[in-house]
Amino acid sequence: MEKTTILLIEDDNAFNALLTHFLKRNEYDVIPAFSANEALTLLQKNKVSIILSDMRLPDEDGITLLKKLKATSNAIPFVLMTAYADVPTAVEAMKHGATDYISKPFVPEEVLLVLKKINSKPTTEKTKEKITAKVTETKIEDNSYHWGKSTASLQLKKHIELVAPTPLTVLITGESGTGKEVVAKTIHENSDRKNGPFVAVDCGAIPKDIAGSEFFGHVKGSFTGAINDKIGCFEAANGGTLFLDEVGNLSYENQMLLLRAIQERRIKKIGSTKEIDIDVRILSATNENLKNAVNEGTFREDLFHRLNEFSIATPALRERKEDLEDFALLFLNQAADQLNKSVTGISSEVMIAFFRHHWPGNLRELQNVIKRATLLTTGINLEIDSLPLEFNTNENSPTNEPVNLRDEAEKSAIIDALAMAKGNKSRAAALLGMSRKTLYNKINQYQLDA
């Protein structure tokens, strides 16, 4: 199969060399250029599949170069890279035919996603005056979790891939509802312990007086109520992975029990004199700042360091809104199956409300909102009246407010959609449920291209 040839135009020698090396390692042919004029010369001598250009070049800017190429009917996909990311620049680039837009700094994998999208795009695209997102039109991974394509999501996935094959203990941090247990399961499933058990324990639900039994088990008759032998979570996870969820909620005494087991790699059941060797990998999660807890004396520093050989932060949904539509469609598909409903799409009004919501409950909140809305929906699309009241932007707007709140909300939604679409007006218009022409008019009305 013939390789895709990239013309990389970047005047920073070090960054040019770094990105060239990365792309070549990922099976792309790369022709480096360091100015617009050099790029034009190379284009006359080489067959190029995609142009990847910096915005600021020594002889002219990337948009000027793009205009020159389009004036000569050059149809090579053009991707603009810039550290000066803003909505007007994105709008200007797309207006003159840029295929996509990448904001610096970016992780290299983001470039791969853009290139893959360009290579898989058909030669002609249907333009729709109004688009309702359809589940069947969204490429969602077949595995149980969709990671997303935002920079934050790519970094999360990269960290998981990096640490999973190692024996390191991992501390997974993040707000409630961000998917910390999913991260733990993924680490387990991609480790050499994947054929062993994965045992999850909610540390916040373990009463102080029975923690020893929960961790290590007990023998019959060892205390009142011990009517049978019991296997603790350490023994149950032997040969596999033990996931300690909300580990920050453990009492100080229970932290000591846990530390001793991790250090000695052996346990003793309550009421037994026999020690049992254990072979478990410890993954833990918390939505608290354990460093602060250590400083305040409520969490043992030695245990913190035992658990934190490597840390992974799960991003909040508001930090990965580029992924919001894909997650919404995934959860809609799941909810429709579970509730036996024929709901297949999400209206653009609902998507705008989703983009503007803060999502304090993160992915869990999104999943719950969509499941409730799916249950209430009688048509084939989720509509705004199926959402809780806080999602209706007009619900709490006073009618006598002198400022035109509807215009302000619309302006904010357009800015959000352009940001989500990385400046691609066709994509932004689709998200907003309006035509490109209408979007242009709105951009001019709100002076977003100024």
Buried (B, 14 or more C-beta within 10 A) or exposed (E): EEEBBBBBBBBEEEBBEEBBEBBEEEEBBBBBBBBBBBBBEBBEEEEBBBBBBBBBBEEBBBBEBBEBBBEEEBEBBBBBBBEEBBBBBBBBBBBBBBBBBBBEEBEBBBBBBBBEBBEEEEEEEEEEEEBBBBBEEBEEEEEEEBBBBBBBBBBBBEBBEEBBEBEBBBBBBBBEBBBBBBBBBBBBBBBEBEEBBBBBBBBEEBEEEEBBBBBBBBBEEBEEEBEEBBBBBBBBBBEBBBBBBBBBBBBEEBBBBBBBBBEEEEBBBBBBEEEBEBEBBBBBBBBBEBEEBBEEEBBBEEBBEBBBBBBBBBBBBEBBBBBBBBBBBBBBBBBBEEEEBEBBBBBBBBBBBBBBBEBEBBBBBBBBBBBBBBEEBEEEBBBBEBBEEEBBBEEEEEEEEEEEBEEBBBBBBBBBBBBBBBBBBBBBBBBBBBBBEBBBEBBEEBEBBE
